Amino acid sequence: MFFSWDVKVDEINFINFTAVRCVKVFTQKPAILTEQKGRSVTMDCNIEKDERNSVSWYKQIPNAAPQYVLRYYHSNSDPYYGDGFSSSRFTSKAPSNIDYQLIISNVDVTDSAVYYCKTYDDTAKEYVSQ
């Protein structure tokens, strides 16, 4: 799943898309999120079916490689963080074994990016993302 953040003076807009990769369908809602600097945002990733019980989140800014933010297992309460990302602002939840959330607290202009969620597709035998 990816989210495109379109930054305005004191706002950050989140634009969500739905796409199909291999046989797994990723969905997210709402279609557009708008939040002011300093607030919190929650991005949803529905992976359709549980095959590896985890989702990884990535952040990508224009003209740069994706950065690993975190991996979250629905059976574990603590995410595994990538370099430069910490629990003070980035966290995750799994309301169910197919629904995952990335939560960013105290959003800032530097959070403006495309965010992807990634999971494993047993049918395709590979990791898939949106």
C-alpha positions in Angstrom: 0.0 0.0 0.0 1.3 3.4 -0.6 0.4 6.8 0.6 1.4 10.0 -1.2 1.8 13.0 1.0 1.3 16.3 -0.6 2.7 19.0 1.7 1.1 22.4 2.1 2.1 25.2 4.5 0.6 23.8 7.8 -1.0 20.7 6.4 0.0 17.3 5.1 -2.3 15.6 2.7 -2.4 11.8 2.5 -3.6 10.2 -0.8 -4.3 6.5 -0.7 -4.6 4.1 -3.7 -5.8 0.5 -4.1 -3.9 -1.9 -6.3 -3.6 -5.6 -7.0 -0.2 -7.3 -6.8 0.1 -11.0 -7.7 -3.0 -12.6 -6.2 -3.1 -10.6 -3.0 -5.2 -7.5 -2.8 -4.1 -4.6 -0.7 -6.7 -2.0 0.4 -6.6 1.1 2.5 -8.9 3.8 3.6 -9.9 6.6 3.6 -8.9 7.7 0.1 -7.4 11.0 1.3 -6.2 12.0 4.8 -5.3 15.6 5.7 -3.5 16.5 8.9 -1.8 19.5 10.4 1.8 19.6 11.6 2.1 18.2 15.1 -0.9 15.9 14.9 -1.0 12.1 14.5 -1.9 10.1 11.4 -2.9 6.4 11.0 -2.4 4.6 7.7 -4.3 1.3 7.2 -3.1 -1.7 5.2 -5.4 -4.7 4.7 -3.5 -7.7 3.3 -6.6 -9.8 2.4 -5.3 -13.1 3.9 -2.8 -14.0 6.7 0.2 -15.9 5.4 3.2 -14.7 7.3 1.4 -12.7 10.1 3.5 -9.5 9.6 3.7 -6.3 7.5 6.7 -4.2 6.9 6.4 -0.4 6.3 8.7 1.6 4.0 9.1 5.4 3.5 10.3 6.7 0.1 11.0 10.3 -0.6 11.4 11.4 -4.3 14.6 10.4 -6.1 15.7 8.2 -3.2 15.6 4.5 -2.3 12.9 3.3 0.1 13.8 3.4 3.8 12.7 0.5 6.1 10.5 2.0 8.8 9.3 -1.0 10.8 8.0 -4.6 10.7 5.0 -5.5 12.8 3.7 -9.0 13.7 0.1 -9.2 14.7 1.0 -11.6 17.5 3.7 -9.3 19.0 3.2 -5.9 20.6 6.6 -4.4 19.7 7.6 -3.5 16.2 11.1 -4.0 14.9 12.5 -0.6 13.7 14.7 0.4 10.9 17.6 2.8 11.3 16.5 6.3 12.1 13.0 5.4 13.1 11.9 5.1 16.7 9.0 4.2 18.9 8.8 7.9 20.0 7.0 8.8 16.8 6.4 5.6 14.7 4.4 2.7 15.8 2.1 0.0 14.5 -1.0 -2.0 15.4 -2.8 -4.9 14.0 -6.5 -4.8 14.9 -6.8 -8.2 13.2 -4.5 -10.7 11.5 -5.1 -9.0 8.1 -5.5 -5.4 9.2 -2.4 -3.4 10.0 -1.8 0.3 10.9 1.2 2.6 10.7 0.8 5.4 13.2 3.0 8.5 13.0 2.8 10.9 15.9 3.7 14.6 15.8 3.8 14.7 12.0 6.2 17.1 10.4 7.0 18.2 6.9 10.0 15.8 6.9 7.4 12.9 7.1 6.2 13.8 3.7 6.8 10.8 1.5 5.2 7.7 -0.2 4.7 4.9 2.4 4.4 1.3 1.4 3.3 -1.8 3.2 4.8 -5.2 2.3 3.9 -8.7 3.2 4.5 -12.3 1.9 2.2 -13.9 -0.8 2.4 -17.7 -0.4 0.7 -18.2 -3.8 3.3 -16.1 -5.6 6.1 -17.3 -3.3 7.4 -13.8 -2.9 7.1 -10.6 -1.0 4.6 -8.1 -2.4 3.9 -4.5 -1.6 1.7 -1.6 -2.4 
